[in-house]
């Protein structure tokens, strides 16, 4: 039996029918392991070791009923509360949602002081190195044409050359702050000024991919290997395909081109200790590499009758 800690947002705010952290904790429990939870603001360094205020948790098991996840309420129960070194855990999952603020950054520094015998998913140094937008830029064979700049004129010239573009803040999640740019928009200056905080903060701008109408594919990678995927489709007049923006999900397959993208990423992900990752692909182009709290397990399991959470925990068992 392993002891596995999950650094998460407040558990009462998680959606047990959607949240991948819950799916992973549930899988660990079903496989006979102890599950403990904590938060980024409950971490400490004492005697040059990382410590945390940890609470044990027991979860109800979600069940598929008529193609939908259901769970009994209350879906979790907290148990013992301890203050202990994180090296007493066999594995620690860092699963705090963006934004990547000072608290998140300091938490990764604290996690550096966990003894290396404890597996940390994902590696804190890798998390600091991998801004979810910027990290993709190094994979030049896989990404669409992209710039990163705070400069309004640079952004305008790129957008006009491409005909249309997508602007993305570098630190948000779930489609927050993503904007569609096109020539002739009289709001262009205001859009860029607001997004860059008057030219002080860079943003990512990518050429618009018309294939987005056919969906935005989320592929889950475990230790560099794709283990599942789903297609996210926008609803109504919304151009974003994110589930948090009202998008729906559908079954999909991993294409040969997408497998090649995964193969290009794998050595770098493994070298950086980024073991559990969700990549976003539109029309055969890599658009983001999600490393902080990638989601999608519940949806893939529902669509494909898989057990990805258990696959992840079994991988953790093999790493011990």
NORLIN-V745631 format. One record per backbone hydrogen bond with DSSP energy under -1.0 kcal/mol. CO is the residue of the C=O (numbers start at 1). NH is the residue of the N-H. E is the energy in kcal/mol with one decimal. If there is no record, write none. Layout:
CO_NH_E / CO_NH_E
This chain:
2_34_-2.7 / 3_90_-2.6 / 3_91_-1.4 / 4_36_-2.5 / 5_93_-3.0 / 6_38_-2.1 / 7_95_-2.8 / 10_13_-2.0 / 11_14_-1.3 / 15_18_-1.7 / 15_19_-3.4 / 19_23_-1.7 / 20_24_-2.5 / 21_25_-2.4 / 22_26_-2.9 / 23_27_-2.1 / 24_28_-2.4 / 25_29_-2.3 / 26_30_-2.6 / 27_31_-1.7 / 28_33_-2.5 / 29_32_-1.8 / 34_4_-2.6 / 35_57_-1.9 / 36_6_-2.3 / 37_55_-2.2 / 38_8_-2.5 / 39_42_-2.2 / 42_53_-1.8 / 44_51_-3.0 / 46_49_-1.2 / 49_46_-2.6 / 50_86_-2.8 / 51_44_-2.4 / 52_84_-2.1 / 54_82_-2.8 / 55_37_-2.6 / 56_79_-2.9 / 58_77_-2.1 / 63_70_-2.5 / 65_68_-1.2 / 68_65_-3.3 / 70_63_-2.9 / 75_60_-2.8 / 77_58_-2.4 / 80_56_-2.5 / 82_54_-2.9 / 84_52_-2.1 / 85_88_-1.8 / 86_89_-1.8 / 90_119_-1.9 / 91_5_-2.5 / 92_121_-3.1 / 93_7_-3.3 / 99_101_-1.5 / 101_105_-2.5 / 102_106_-2.9 / 103_107_-2.1 / 104_108_-1.9 / 105_109_-1.6 / 106_110_-2.2 / 107_111_-2.3 / 110_113_-2.1 / 111_114_-1.6 / 113_50_-1.7 / 115_118_-2.1 / 119_92_-2.9 / 121_94_-2.5 / 123_127_-2.4 / 124_128_-2.0 / 125_129_-1.6 / 126_130_-1.3 / 131_135_-3.0 / 132_289_-2.1 / 134_137_-1.9 / 135_138_-1.1 / 136_139_-1.8 / 138_140_-1.2 / 139_142_-2.1 / 139_143_-1.2 / 142_286_-2.8 / 145_207_-2.3 / 147_205_-2.8 / 149_203_-2.0 / 151_155_-2.3 / 152_156_-2.6 / 153_157_-2.6 / 154_158_-1.9 / 155_159_-2.6 / 156_160_-2.8 / 157_161_-1.9 / 158_162_-1.8 / 159_163_-1.5 / 164_208_-1.7 / 165_181_-3.3 / 166_206_-2.5 / 167_179_-2.4 / 168_204_-2.8 / 173_176_-2.5 / 175_178_-1.6 / 179_167_-2.9 / 181_165_-2.3 / 182_185_-1.5 / 185_188_-1.8 / 187_191_-2.9 / 188_192_-2.5 / 189_193_-2.6 / 190_194_-2.6 / 191_195_-2.4 / 192_196_-2.4 / 193_198_-3.2 / 196_200_-1.7 / 196_201_-2.6 / 203_149_-2.2 / 204_168_-3.3 / 205_147_-2.5 / 206_166_-3.0 / 209_212_-2.5 / 210_213_-1.9 / 211_214_-1.8 / 212_215_-1.6 / 216_232_-2.0 / 217_281_-2.5 / 218_230_-2.0 / 219_279_-2.7 / 220_227_-2.9 / 221_277_-2.2 / 222_225_-1.8 / 225_222_-3.0 / 228_220_-2.7 / 230_218_-2.6 / 231_250_-2.2 / 232_216_-2.4 / 233_248_-2.6 / 235_238_-1.9 / 242_247_-2.1 / 243_246_-1.7 / 248_233_-3.1 / 250_231_-2.6 / 255_259_-2.3 / 256_260_-1.9 / 257_261_-1.8 / 258_262_-2.3 / 259_263_-2.2 / 260_264_-2.0 / 261_265_-2.1 / 262_266_-2.3 / 265_269_-2.4 / 266_270_-2.7 / 267_271_-2.1 / 268_272_-2.0 / 269_274_-2.7 / 270_273_-1.2 / 273_123_-2.5 / 273_275_-1.2 / 275_223_-3.0 / 277_221_-3.3 / 278_290_-3.2 / 279_219_-2.6 / 280_287_-2.9 / 280_288_-1.1 / 281_217_-2.8 / 282_285_-1.7 / 285_282_-2.5 / 288_280_-2.2 / 290_278_-2.5 / 296_300_-2.6 / 297_301_-2.9 / 298_302_-2.1 / 299_303_-2.2 / 300_304_-2.9 / 301_305_-1.7 / 307_311_-1.8 / 308_312_-2.3 / 309_313_-2.2 / 310_314_-2.6 / 311_315_-1.6 / 312_316_-1.9 / 313_317_-2.3 / 314_318_-1.8 / 315_319_-1.1 / 317_320_-1.2
